[in-house]
Amino acid sequence: MKIKKELCLKFPVVLREKLLNNEIELPETALFDYETLRTYRAVERKADDCHEITLEDFKSYYELNKKPITPRGVKKDFRKDPEYYGVFSFLKREIVEQKMKFPNPNKKMAVGYVYKEGGPQKTTEETQHVCWWLYEDADVSGFQLDEG
């Protein structure tokens, strides 16, 4: 989907440039106007680390310089996939626990709300997966560590 320039300017530089240069587009299913969604996300923390959730906990695969997991033998240019620049969370805690092999000594659960003022999102109902494209100065202080 084509996005107006003033909306593109709200995103972090790398996503902003890719959208403005037409290198990628957000999917047609991305929503800019939506009700808040309670989501769960794994964050990097040692067992004794309980510091508050910050934007550092909401880095995309691109920002972390990580490659997404793809099926064996499938070659995909993930740099052209808009979800590579988004942040993942799930509507169900159990999905995160399973995917991140909880209890995990290097991760903790964060719970909070994906909200439209923070950026557009796309929810995949079958997998309960939420991809959130955060605006540059999004406030994630509503997310908290959840010890379950």
C-alpha positions in Angstrom: 0.0 0.0 0.0 1.2 3.5 -0.8 1.5 5.7 2.2 1.4 9.5 2.2 4.7 11.2 2.7 3.7 12.8 6.1 3.0 9.3 7.5 6.3 7.9 6.1 8.2 10.7 7.9 6.9 9.3 11.3 8.9 6.0 10.9 12.5 5.4 11.8 15.0 6.5 9.1 15.6 3.1 7.5 11.9 2.3 7.1 11.1 5.9 6.1 13.7 5.8 3.3 12.6 2.4 2.0 9.0 3.6 1.9 9.8 7.0 0.3 12.1 5.3 -2.3 9.4 2.7 -3.1 11.7 -0.1 -2.2 9.0 -1.7 -0.1 5.4 -1.1 0.7 3.4 -2.1 3.8 0.9 -4.8 3.0 -2.7 -3.9 2.1 -3.8 -5.6 5.4 -1.8 -3.2 7.5 -4.1 -1.1 9.7 -3.5 2.5 10.7 -6.8 2.9 12.5 -7.6 0.1 15.0 -8.5 -0.7 18.5 -5.7 -1.4 21.0 -4.5 -5.0 21.1 -3.1 -6.7 24.2 0.0 -8.6 23.1 2.8 -10.6 24.5 6.4 -10.4 23.5 9.7 -12.0 24.7 12.4 -9.5 25.7 16.1 -10.1 26.5 16.6 -10.2 30.3 18.7 -12.2 32.7 16.9 -13.8 35.6 17.9 -10.9 38.0 17.2 -8.1 35.5 13.8 -6.5 35.9 14.5 -3.0 34.4 11.5 -1.4 32.7 10.5 -2.0 29.1 12.0 0.6 26.7 12.2 1.1 22.9 15.4 -1.0 23.1 13.1 -4.0 23.7 11.3 -3.2 20.4 13.9 -3.6 17.7 13.0 -5.1 14.4 15.1 -7.9 12.9 16.6 -5.3 10.6 17.7 -3.2 13.6 19.1 -6.3 15.4 20.9 -7.4 12.2 19.1 -10.8 12.4 17.8 -12.9 9.5 14.3 -14.3 9.8 14.0 -18.1 9.9 13.0 -19.4 6.5 12.1 -22.9 5.5 15.1 -25.0 4.4 16.0 -24.5 0.8 13.8 -21.4 0.4 15.6 -18.3 -0.7 13.9 -15.1 0.0 15.2 -11.5 0.0 13.9 -10.6 3.4 15.1 -7.0 3.0 12.1 -6.6 0.6 9.7 -8.0 3.2 8.0 -5.1 5.2 7.7 -7.4 8.2 11.5 -7.5 8.5 11.2 -3.8 9.6 8.3 -4.4 12.0 8.2 -5.7 15.6 6.6 -9.1 16.4 4.3 -10.0 19.2 1.4 -12.4 19.8 -2.2 -12.2 21.0 -1.6 -15.3 23.2 1.0 -15.7 25.9 1.3 -19.5 25.3 2.5 -18.9 21.7 5.4 -16.8 23.0 6.2 -19.3 25.7 6.3 -22.1 23.1 8.3 -20.2 20.5 10.9 -18.9 22.9 11.1 -22.1 24.9 10.0 -20.6 28.3 11.1 -20.8 30.9 14.2 -19.2 29.3 17.1 -17.9 31.4 17.8 -15.1 28.9 14.3 -13.9 28.2 11.2 -12.6 30.1 7.7 -12.0 29.0 6.4 -8.5 28.3 2.8 -7.7 28.0 1.2 -4.5 26.8 -0.9 -2.8 24.2 -0.2 -2.2 20.5 -1.9 1.1 19.7 -2.6 3.1 16.6 -0.7 6.2 17.8 2.4 4.0 18.0 2.2 2.9 14.4 0.3 0.6 12.0 -0.1 -3.1 12.6 -1.1 -6.2 10.8 -2.6 -9.1 12.7 -2.6 -12.6 11.2 -5.6 -14.4 12.9 -4.5 -18.0 12.1 -1.2 -17.6 13.9 -2.2 -14.8 16.4 0.9 -13.0 15.2 1.0 -9.1 15.3 3.5 -7.1 13.3 3.8 -3.6 14.5 5.6 -0.9 12.5 6.6 1.5 15.2 6.8 5.2 14.7 10.2 6.7 15.5 9.2 8.1 18.9 6.5 5.5 19.9 5.8 5.2 23.6 6.1 1.6 24.9 5.9 2.5 28.6 2.6 0.7 28.7 4.4 -2.6 28.3 5.4 -4.3 31.6 7.4 -7.5 32.5 4.9 -10.2 33.3 6.2 -13.0 35.5 3.0 -15.0 34.8 
